[in-house]
Amino acid sequence: MAMGSGALGNLARIVAARSGRASSWDRTGGNRDYLVIPPGAKATLAEIDGPGKITHIWMTLRSDDALHLRKLVLRAWWDGEEHPSIETPIGDFFGMGHARTTNWWSQPLQMAPEEGKAFSCFFPMPFTASARWEVTNDCDADAIVYYYIDYERYQSADAVAGLGQFHAQWRRQAPCDGISDAGMDNEEYSFGGVNPDGAGNYVLLEAEGTGHYVGCHLDVENLRYVPEDVFNWYGEGDDMIFIDGEVWPPSLHGTGTEDYFGTAWCPKTPFHGPYHGVILPGGPNWSGQITLYRYHIEDPVRFSTSIRVTIEHGHANRRSDDYSSTAYWYQTEPHLPFPAFPDVAARLPRRGRA
């Protein structure tokens, strides 16, 4: 008998699987339910034999290093692969950058009370032979990590046949390669110029293989310092997604930063929806730090051989703000090895630099 679509529509379906969990519970029976990872050390959170699927991840963290959310690095490997399929600062993996937390929610990712310090991920992550999760501590202090990694194990690899494997990648350009506003009025700087090829766009993702892109969050720090009465909107950057090696114009060409993230008219208020939102809208005149998200859960972007996900940094790439992002996608293996992961200094938010 056919079932309905979506998670609730299939909730009654009986599946030949066994549930399991890797967690930080105290093996002595006490209440010390966490790992302590010293500075410079790594810890394995889970090693799971397949076939199986990660169904849920929960974490909360403590450290005397105020920037631990950018200094702790989360990595995961599927099926014994050489290069990790997940490689991000740990805070960014759960949907928000700037080494900050706040209470917010979406369908796949949430930060929950108190003050957004409880992280959850509901992206399904299938694997055939094995899954391995690891955290590296690049902090100047111990990291205390509480976690659950919930999963299902299947009797046969047929249960995961035809499924893509989950990937997450962090990138940053600080600052983006814009132009000076010297000698230009603000209207011309903000809205003038043309971008005939997308070559200078900020790149969120480049991947090769077959799969589908399922979204991102973009973290912006506004680096243009102008008088308060000068319009200082960071957006107007069109999203451009190039599929299977196509040249400009791409199959998916958008109309502006706020439009891609499901908002309009230069938003100044937080909004949290299942698939899109504004976690941080910035301060007065869009100053300071901004976080936006868009998850393609109902509308994944399919590709057969490659995908390049980009967005302008300001109209015609004129602005020179600090951009960082985490992109999420599924694909067949092997995947294109990620760019070299930035060292600690290159990951820190500007408020954490001298």
N, C-alpha and C positions, 0 to 999 in steps of 0.2 A: 504494500500500500504506500502510495506516495506521501511524503511528508512535506510540510511547509518549508519555505526558505528561511535562512537566518538561524542564529543560535537557538532561539526559543523554538523555532519550527522543528528542529532536529533533536531537541533535548530528550525526547522520549525514546529515541532510537537506541537499541542495545548494541554495543560494540564489543567485539572480542579483544579486550585489552585489560591490562592490569595497571592500576595507578600507583605512582611512587613519588617520593620527594627526597631531594637532597637539601639539607638545611644545616644551620649552625647550632642545633640543639646541644645541650651540655651532656656529653656521653657519660658523665659520672652520676647523672640523675639530679644534679644541682640546678641552679638558676643562672649559671654563667653561659647563657645561650648565644654566644658570639665568638667570632674569630678576632684575634689581635694580630695585625700584620705590621711588623716593624718597618721603619723607613728603609727603602731600597729593596724590600723583600717582595716575593710573589706568594700567592696562596691559590691553591686549586679549590674551587667551590664545588665542582661536580665532575664526575666521570661516569657516564651512563652508557651502557651497552644498548644497541638497537636491535631491531627496528623500533622506533619510538617517535614521540613528539613532545616538545616542551609546550605546556599549556598555560603556565602562569609563572611570573617571577615577582617576588616582593623583597624589598631591601630597606634597611635604614642604617645610617652611618653616623659615627662620631669621630672627631679628631680635634686636637688642639690647633691644628693647622687650618686657618680660616678658609683657605682656598682648596680644601681637600676634594671638592667635587670636580675640579679640573685636574688635580694632581693624581687622583686614583684612576687607573685605566682598566676598563672592562674588555676582555677578549673572549671569543668563543670560536671553536673549531668543530666542524662536522666531519664525521667519517674519516678521521685521520689525516685530513688535508694539511698541507705544509703551511699555507697562509691563512690567518684567521678570517672568518667571514663577518665577525663583529669586532670592531676596534674603535672605541670611543672613550672619552672621559666619562666617568661613571654617572655624573649628574646629567650630562648631555644625553646619554642613552635614554634616560627616562623623560626626555621631552623638553628640557629647559636648560639654557646655557647661562653664561655669566657667573658660574659658580654660585648660583642662587637657588633658593627654593621659595615657593609660595603655594597656597592651596589652589589647585586647579584640576580639571578633569577633561578627558576625551575618551572615546571608546577604547582605543588600544593602550593608552598611557595615562597615568594619573600621578599627582603628588597630593597626598592627603594629610589631614591634621596629625600632629601639631605643626603649623607653619610650613606645611608641605614637606615634612621630613620623612614621610613614609611613601616609598616609591612602588608603583605597580606597573607591570607590563603584561598585556594579554595577547600580543602577537603570537600565533601558533608557529612552532619551529620544528618541522619534521626532520628526521635523520634516519639513515638506513643502518649503519654499523655502530656509530658512537657519537657522543656529544661530550665536549670538554669545555668547562668554564674556568676562567682565571682572572684574578685581580692583581694588579701591580701597584705598589704603594710608592709613589714618587714624592710623598709629603716629607716635611721636616719633623714629623711626629708620628706616633703610632696611629693606625687606623683601626677602629672597632667596627666590625661588619656583622650585622644580623641579616639573615637571608632565608628565603624559601625558593627553591626551583622545583616546581611541580611538573610532572610528566606522565605520559602513558607509554607503556611498552606493549608491542603487538606480537602476536604469534607468527605472523608472516610479513615479509617485506612488501607483499601486495598492498598492505594497508597504507603505505606511503608512496607507492608507485605513481609516477606522474606528477608528484608534488614538487614545487620549487623549494629551494632552501633559503632560509632567512639571512639577510645581510644588513649591516648597519655600518655607516662610515661617517667619520667626523672630518670636517675641513674648515680652514680659516684663511682669510686674506685680510691683513691688518697693517695698513689700510688698503682698501681697494684702489686700483690705479685710475683715479679720476683726473679732472683738470682743475686749474685754478679759476676762481671767480673774479680775479683782478680785471678791472676794466669792463666788466659786464654788469648790466643791471640785474636785479634778482629774478625778474620774470624770464629773461633770456637764459640765465644760468639754470633755473629750475625746470623750464619747459622747452627750451630751444635745442637746436642741433638734431642730427639724424643718426641712426644706427642701421646701416645697410646690410650688415652681415652677422651681428651677434658675437663677433670675435673677441671682444673685450669683456663679455659678460662674466659675472661671478659664477663659478661652476660648483654645483652642489653634488653632482654625481656623474661619473663616467664608468660604464660597465660594458662588458662583452659577454655574450651568451644569449640564452633565451629565457625570458621571464617577464616580470611586471614590477614597475615602480609603485610603491604604496605610500609615499609621502615624505615629509620632512618637517623640521622646525628650523627657522632662520632667526639668528640672534644678531642684532645690529647695535652698535654703539655710535651715536651721532657725534661725529668729530668736527662738524662745521660750527665754529663759534662766531655768532653774529649778534648784534643787538636784539633785544627781545621783541622789538616791533618789526623785525625782518623775518618774513615767512621762511621757516627752516624745516620743512617737510622732507623726510629722508626718502620718500617713495618715488612713485612714477616709473619704477623699473619694470619693464615687461618681462614676464616669464616666457622662456623659449625652450621647448623640449624637442631635441633632435633624435629621431628614431631610425635605427638601421642604416647609419651612415649618411643620411640625407643632408643636403646642403640648404642654406638659407633661401627662402623662408621655411621654417620647420612645420611639420604637421600640426603641432600644438604651439600656437603663438598667442600669448595673452595681451592684456591691455593695461596692466599696472600692478604694482606690488600689492596694494590692498585688495585688488580684484582677485588675484590668485589665491590669497589667503581668506577669501570669502567675505570680505568686509567692503566698505565704500566710504568715500569722501574723507580720507585722512583721519582714521579713527583715533580717538583720544581716551577711550574707556576700555577696560578689560571686558572680554567676552569669551566664554568657554562653551563650545558646542561639541557634539560627538566627533566631528570630522574637521573642524576648522575653528580658529580662534586667535585672540590676542591675549597672551598671558601678561606681558608687560607692555603698556602703550607708550612708555617714555614719560618724561616730565614736561614742564611747560614748554610750548613750542617744539614738542617732540624731541626734547633734549635727553641725553643720557642713554639708558639701556632699554632695548625693545626686544620682545620675543613674540614671534608669530608662528602658527602651525597650520598645516594642511595635510590631512591623511586621506589618501585615495582608496578608501575601503569599498565603497560602492562603485567606484570608477577607476580601477587600477589602469595604469598606462602600460600597455603591452608592447614588447619588442621581441624581434626574432633573432637578431644578431648583435645589436648594440643599442645603447641609449646614452644620451648626454643631456643632463638636466641643468639648465642655466637660468639666471635672472639678471637683468640690468641692475647696476648699483646707481640708482637715480636715472632719470631719463637720459638716454644715449650715453650711459656710463660716465656721467659728469661728476658724480659725487665720490668722495674719498673716505667713506665711513669704514668702520671696523666690522667686517662680516664674518660670522662663523655659522656652521650648520651641521645637522645630522640628517642624513638621508637613509631611508629604509626601503628595501626591495627584496623580491624573491627571484631566484634564477637557478638554472641548471649549473652544475659544476663541470669543469673548473671555472672559477671566477678570475677576473683580471686582478693581479696583486695590487693592493692599495698603495698609494704614495707613502713614502717614508713617514712614519708617525712623528709629529712635532715633539721636540723636547719640552721640558717643563716651562722654560721661559717663554716659548712661543705659544703656549696654551693659556697663559694667565690672562684674566681680564685686566683691563687697564687700571681699574681701581686697586689691583693687587700688585702693580708695578711701582718701582721707585720713581 
